[in-house]
Amino acid sequence: MQPRVGEDVAQVGYYKTQLQNGVTAEMSASMHAGIMQYTYPKEADGRFVLSNGKLERSDDGTSYTGYGVYREGGDFRIEGGTMGYQYADRIGALFEFPSNATTVKSKVGISWVSTDKACQFLDEIPHWDLEEVRDAAKDKWNSDVLSTIDITTTNETQLEMFYTAMYHSHLLPSNRTSKNPYWEFSEPYYDDFYTIWDTFRCLHPLLTLIQPKAQREIVRAMIDIWRFERFMPEGRSHNFNGRVQGGSNSDNVLADAYVKGLQGDVNWTDGYAAMKTNAEVQPYNNFDFEGPTGSTKEGRGALQDWKQYGYVTPSNGRCLSKTVEYSLNDFSLFQVAQGEKTWAPDVTSPNFTGFLAPTYPNGSYQDYDPLSCGACEWSSISYEGVPWEYSWTIPFDMEMLISLMGGPEKAEARLDTMFITELTASDQGGNSAGSTIFNPGNEPSFMTPFVYNYFPQRQHKSVQRSREVVDEYYNTGRSGIPGNDDAGAMSSWLVWNMIGLYPVVTQPVYLVLAPRFEDVAIRLEDGGARLKIKASCLEEGSYVQNLKVNGQGWNKSWIRHEDIIRPDGQDSLLEFKLGAERVKWDIGDVPPSPGHVQL
């Protein structure tokens, strides 16, 4: 194994690295095939090593086929190696070339179905020109992804941040239509949902807006997986469901698509049935060593508690965060069909009273600190977020939540406290960033900075928090985001912030922030309408002075999906005037609470 030295080069469609022995490796790819080029120093032997599970060489020695077997699900057959070989010595083949060979090129086709299919994919690269493959990949990314949003700005740093985030937002899930090894059907097939717990908040709403055809295919694929495997995916990789981190958040993806009119060829009758399965069928316990109290493969592992008590008890790992997520999952089911019992009103933490609490079957509370969830992992009371954070994650009934917190004034003060430094009491390792209760490095806090929009005339505070978080934690460096990107979750959060909107998932609603660019043009459908976002006086300040929506004066801190996707197919237009003054322009209705109940 040779370590890399020097600076790697990574671009759209191209990667280059240099090894300690002087060998330079370059690679590019088409949709299903790759091309690699190895350049050797004069004094080096011409060799390279291929690791795999089983290899067969052609009779003339010009090609080889093989397959690998990988851990966690699917096919565990090993040929030519040791069972459990991911922890043992790896096997492979050594290819040796003449000592005067300075460049070696190789092409690889990949298939989940068969070696024959993999060989057929080599036709995607009928030549040996790596630069031509790189340029074709770049053209494909530009035409299909990056050109869906055109930006006008003189700020090169923000431009680089934005399009890097756009790129990262389109890496997963993987389109493997017609390449499913387990069943053949007329529906699209997608894999590598890793995981929907991370991506339902920002990534899928972004795809609904700028890649509606792809999002329709994703929804159809999720429903089709339910047809054949009984449950929709929550996490899925190499054609295998797994890694349910909280609730059945596939419900949220379907509900968000449904309320935004993503109809087309989606079978919503089956979609509703798939969501009902999540709500009614207890999945078997796969006894995951990290979360042994219930299924982590699919569905809702603590569904029995939820159906019996209306909340998840501490006998299950992540009881508090599961309770919050199951409630949103059920609201999603309600949206397609068309309470909180764990609120502890007497629990106090830093001068505020009333929090979500881990609740036993008899209604008593487990002793806990709302500022802490220990390691915040699979067996903790809440997953990758403290009770303080999860207490804000009820977007379908913010009216009730604000009331439980003592009304608008007290709730706003509590929200302010989320951003005071040195108050966090949990160390979540790589999932933490900063020292505030608000955690910019993980998904449960994604919407928290913008909850100010639910208070009258406080939209300017959402803009303030948006600017603070982006300016402090996002940049163009190697660690340019504050946490794990999680299949584009964090990058899509940045895209929304930079265009000046934030989606309220499962509702056809967007919270209004403030754009970072003078001119944004978003292609909504191929050859169809565009959403144009214009910002004047950007150089004077970040705060909204006034807003027009499709030519009409606007006094609400939110807009509906139909304001963007207009029934008549016309372009839509948001016109911001920005400045330094914190104008209280948002005197209209606060965003809706469509799941409101009075407790």
N, C-alpha and C positions, 0 to 999 in steps of 0.2 A: 504494500500500500504506500503510494507516494503522497506526501503532504503537498498542498497547494502553496505557492509562494507568490508574492507580489499582489497586485490589484486585479481582481476578476473584472471582466467586462460583461455586463448584462444589459441587453436591449430587447425591444420587442422582436421576437423571432430569432434571437441570437444570444449565444453564451460562449465565453472564451475564458480559459484559465491556463496557468502555467504551473507545472509540477516541479518539485525540487530537483529532479534528474534532468531538467532542461526541456522536457517534452511539453509542447503547447497543444492543448485540446480545444477544438472549436466544434460547435454543434448548432443545428437549426432543425426545423421540423415542418411538415405539412400536417394535415388533420390526423392521419393515422400512421405516419412514417417519419423517421428521422434520418438525418445525415450527419456523420461525424468525421472530422478531419484531425489527424494527429501529425504534428510536425516535429521531427526529431533533430537534435543537434548532430553535427557530423560525427562526433566521437561515440554516439549512443548506438546500441543494438536496436534493430527495428523489430520491436515486439509490442503487442498489447494483450491484455488479459480480459476475458469475458467471464463473468460469474453467472451461473444459471443453475437450474435444477437438472435438466436433461438436455443433451446436445446431440445432433446428428449432422454429419458433414455430407455434402453432396459428393458423388463419385469423382467429379472432376476437381473437387477442392475449391470451387469458386464461391460457394455459399454454404450456409448452415441453417438449421432450424432448431428450435428448442422451446421449452417452457419452464417457467419457474412456479413454485408453489409458496404461498406466503401465509403468515399466521393470521389468526382471528377470523375464522369462518370460511365457508366454501369448501374447497377441495384440499384435503390434507395429504394427498398422495405424494410421496417422495421417491424419485428414482435416481439412484446413484449417489445418495447422500444419507446423512444421519437424521432420523426422526427428531423433530425439534431443532432443526439445523440452524435456526436463526440465532441460537445461543452456542453453536459449535463451529468448528472450522468450516468455511464455505468451500463449495466445490465449483469447478468451472473448467475452462479450457485455455491453454496457452497457444496463441498464434504467433509463429515466428516468421519474420520476413528477412530478405537479404540485408546485409549490413550496410549496403550503399543506398538503401531506400530512405529517403528523407521525408516523404509524405505518404501517409496511409489514409485512405478514405474508406468509409463503411456506411452502408445504409441498413436500416432496421425497420421492419414492419411489425406492428403490434396488434394483436387481436385477443379478445376474451373468449373467442369461439373455437378457433383451431389454428394450427400452424399454416394450413393451406390458405386460410383467410388472411393471416398476417402477411404471407408472401404476395397475395394479390394486392395488398395495400402499397407494396413497393412501386406499383405503377403510378402512384401519385408523384413520385420523383423519378422521372424517366431519364435523368442525366446525372452528372457528378459535380455540378457547379453549386457549391454551398452558398455562395453569395446570391445566386439566383433564387434559391429556396428562401433565404433570409428576406430578400426584397419582396417575394410573393407573400410571405407571412406578414410582413409589415403592411403591405397594401391591403391584405384581408382585415387586419385589425383596424386600420384607418377607415375602411369603407363600412364595416359591420358594427363597429363599437365606438371608436373615438370620435367619429364625425357625427354621432347622434346628438352631441352637444357641442356647439360652437361658442367659443369664448372670445371676447374682445377685452384686452387689458394690456397695460405696459409693465405689469408686475410679473417678471419672468419666474420668480420663486413660487408665487401662488399658482401660476400656470402649470409649472412642473408638478406641484403637489396635486393639483386637480386631476391632471391626466394620468398621473401615476395611480391615483385612487380609482379612476375609471378603469384602468387596466386590471388592477387587482380585483375589482368588483365583477369581472367577467371571466375569472379563471375556473370557478366551480359554481354549480354542479356541472358534471361532464355529460355532454350529449352523446349517448351511445345507442341511438336509434338504429335498429336492425342488427345490433351487436350484442344482444342479450343471450347468454349461453343457456338460459333455463326455459324460456318459452318464446314462441313466435306469435305475434299479434299485430294488429294494424295500428296500435297506439304508439306514440313516441316512447322512448325509454331513456331515462336519465339516471346517473349514478353519482356517487361522491357528494352526497348531502352531508357536509361535515362542519357543523351540524345545524339543523333548523332552529335549535335553541339560540344559536348565534345570529342566524340570518333573517329570521322572520320580521324583525323590527324595521330594518332599513334596506337590506339587499333586495328582497322580493318586491317591496313597493317600488323600488327604483326600476327593477326589470319590468314591472307592470306598466310603468310610465314610458320608458324609452325602448324596451324590447318586448312589447306585448305578445308578439308571435312566440318568442321563446318562453315567456312566462306561461302562456296557454299550454305549450307543450310540456312544461315542467309540471303543471297542475294535472294534466292528463296522465303523465307518467306516474305521479304519486297515486292517483286513483287506480291505475292499472296494477301497480305493485300491491295495493289492497286486494284487488280481484284475485291475485294468484298467491298472496302470502298472508292474507287475512288482516294485515295492518298496513297503514301507510308508513313511510319512513319518517323517523325523527332524526336519526343519524344513519348514514348508509355509505358503505364503501366496498369495493370489489364485490358488488352484487349481493350484499349481505346487510340486513338491518342491524342496528346496534347503537349504543351510546345515547340512551334517553337521559338527558341531563335534568329534566324537570317534568313538564307536562307534555301533552300531545299537541305540540305547537304546529304540526302539519295542519291542524284545524285553523289556526290563525292565518296561514298562507292561503288556504282555500277561501276563508271568509273575506280576506282582503281583496282577493281577485274577484269574488262574487259581487261585493258591494260596489266595486269599481267597473262593473259591466263587462268583465272578461268572459264573455259567453262563447260565441263562435261554436266550435265543435267539442266543447267540454260537456261531458255527460254529467250534469249537475244532480240528476237523480241518484246516480251512483256516488257522486261526490258527497251528497248528504248522508247516504248509507255508510260510507267510509268514516265520516265524522261520528255518526251514531255508534259505530263499532268502538271507536275510542272512548265514547262516553258510557258504554254499556257493558263491554266485554273485558273482563279481567285477564290480562296476558299472563302466561305461565312465568314463574320465577326462574330466571336463568342463573341465579346465584352468582352474580358477578362479585369477584372478591373485593371490589371497591364499594359496591352497593348491594349487599346480599339480602336486603329486606324486601325487595320486589324486583320486577322485571326492569332491566336496563336495555333490553333489546328493542322493545316497541311498546306502544300503548301507554297506559297510565298504571304504573306499578303499584300505586296505593289507592286504586279505584274503590276497593272495598270500604276503606275508611271514608272516602269522599261520599259514597252513596249512603253510608250508614249515619255519619255524623254531620256531613256538610263541610268537613274540613279534614285534614290529614293529621293524625296523632303522632306524638314523638316515638311511637314504636316503629315508625318508618323514617329512614334517612331523608334529610332535606324536607322535613314536614312543613315548615313554614313557607318556603319558596314554592313547594308543590301546591299548597293551598291557593296561593296567589295565582299560579299559572293555571291550575285547573279551573278557576273561576273565569279567567279570560278564555280558556278553551271552550267552556260551556256557553259563554257569550257569543263566541264564534259560531257555535252550532245554532244558537238562536238567530243570528244574522242570516244564515243560509236558510233556516226554517221559516222564517217569519210568516249571596251576601256574605257578606263577610261575617262569619261566626267566630272568628279567632281574634277579634279586636279586643284588646285588654284596656279598658278605659282608665284603670288605676295604675298602670305601669308608667313610671317616670324615668326619664333619661335626659341629662343636661337641660333641666328647667322646662321640659315639655312632658305632657301626660297623654297617654293613649298610644298604643303601638300594636302591631300584629304580634301575636305571642304563640309559642308552641303549646297546644291545648290538648289535655288528656280527654279520654272519652267521657269522664264525669264533669267536664267543663272547667276543671281547675287548670292552672298554668304551670308549666315547667319553669323552674327558676332559671333565669337567663339575663344577659345584658344586651339590650337592643343595639348597642354599638359594636357588638362582637358576634361572630359566628365561628370562633376558633380558627381552624384551618379552612373553613368554608368549603368543605369538599363533600363527598358522597354521603357520609354518615353524619354530617353536621345538621343543625336545625335549618339552615338555609344555604343555598348553593351559590358560591362565588359572589356573594353580596350579603351585607348585614341587614338585620331587620329594619334599621333606619331606612336603608335604600328600598327594600321591598315594600315598605309602607307607602311608597309613592307610585307603585306600579299597578294602578287600577284605572287605566285610561277610559274604560267604558262607563265609570261613575265617579268622576272627579267631584261632582256636586256633593255626593254622600261623603267622600273622603274629607273634603274641606270642612264639612259639618262635624264629622267625628273628631277632627283636630281642633275644634273650638271656634270655627268660623274663619273668614278670610284673613283677618288681622293676625291671629295666632298661627294660622297655617302658613302665611307668608313669612313670618318670623322664623318658623321651623325650617322652611325651605332655604332661607338665608343661611341658617346654621349649617346646612349641608356643605357650604363652601368655605367654612372657617378652617384654617389650617390647624394641624396637630390635634384633631379631634378623633381621627380614626383609631379604632382599638383592635383591628384584626390585620394580621399580616398574611395576605393571600399569595405571597411569593410573586411569580411571574404574572399573576392576574391583577396585581395592584399597581397603581401609579399615584404619586402624590400622597399628601397626608390629610386630605379632607375626607369627610364621610362619603361625599360624592366621589366615585372612583372612575376617572376617565379611561382607565385601562380595561374596562370590562362592560359587557352588554347590559346588565341590569340597571346601570346608571344612564343609559343612552338618552332617555327622554327627560331625565330630571332637570337639566338646565332650562328646559323650555316650558316647564309646568307653570311658570309665571304667566303664560298666556291665558291660564284659567282664572286669573285674578283681574278684575277690571282695571284698565289703564296701567298695566304693569308689563306690557310687551317689551318695553325698553330694557327691562332686566334680563329677559331671554336673550336679547341681542348682546348685552354686556357679557353674559355667561358664555355665549357662543364664541365671541371674540377672545375671551380669556382662555378658554380651553384650547381652541385651535392655535392661538399664538404661543401658548406655553408648551403644548405637548405634541404638536405636529410640525414637521419640517421636511427638508429634502435629503437629510442624511441617511445613513444606513439604518438607524433605528428611528425612522421618521414618523412612527406612530407609537402611542403609549402602551400598547399591549399586543397580544396575538391578534392578527388580522382575521382569523377564524373564517376563512373562505370568503373574504371580502366584506365581512360585517363592519369592521372599523373603517375601511376605505369608503364604503357606501355612506356611512354616517358623515364622513368628511364631505363627500359630494353634495349631500343634502344641505349641510351647513353653508357651503360656499355658494350655492345658488339661492340661498335665503328662504328655504322651506324645510319643514320636518313632517313626515307622514305619521299619522295616528293609526297604527296598524289595526285592522279589522273594521275600520270606519272610513268612509269616503271623505276624509278630512285631512287638511294640511295646516299645520301651525305656521304662521308668518314670522320669519326672522328678518334678516337683512342681507342682500346679496353682497358678495365680495368683488363682483366684476361690474363694469359699466354696461356690458351688453352680453346677454346669454340667449342663445337660440337652441331650443330642444326639439328635435325631430320626434314627433309622437307616433307616426306610422310611416312606413316606406312610401315616399312620394306624397304623403298626406299633410295634415295640419302641423303647425309648430306652436310651441309655447315660447313666447318672447318675454324676457325679464330685463327691464332696463332700470338703471340706477343713475340718477343725476346727482351732482354735488358730492360724489363719493369722497373727493379729496378734503371735504370740509368736516366729515365725521361719519360715524357708523350708524347713528340712530335714525329711525324712520321719522320724518317730518310729516309726510302724508303719503297716501297710497291710492292708486287708481287700479281697478280691476276691470279689464275690457272696456276702458273708457269711462267708467263710473267711479265717483268718489267712494272710498271704502273706509269704514270705521270699526271693522271687526279684526281681531288678531288671528283670524283663520279664514280659509277658503275651502270650498267643496271641490271634489273631483270634477264635477260637471262644470265648474268655472274654468277648468283647464282643458278637459276633453268636452268640447261643446257639442250639443246635439246636432247642430247644423254643419259640423265639420270645419268651421272657420278656425283661423288662428286665434290663439288667446294671448292676452297681453297683461303683464303686471308692470306698473310704472311706479317706481320708488323715488321719492325725493329724500335724500339723506342729509344729515348734518350733525353738529356737535351737541345740540340741545336735546335733552331727554323729554321729548314732547309726549304728552298723554293723549295721543290721537285715537286710541282704541277704546272709544266710549260705547261701542255697540255691544251686542250679546257676546258673552264668552263662548268658547267652544262647547259643543253639546255633550251631554252625558246620557247616551241612548239606553244604557242599562240601569238607569237610576232606580233605586229602591229606597224607601224610608225605613230605617231600623229603629 
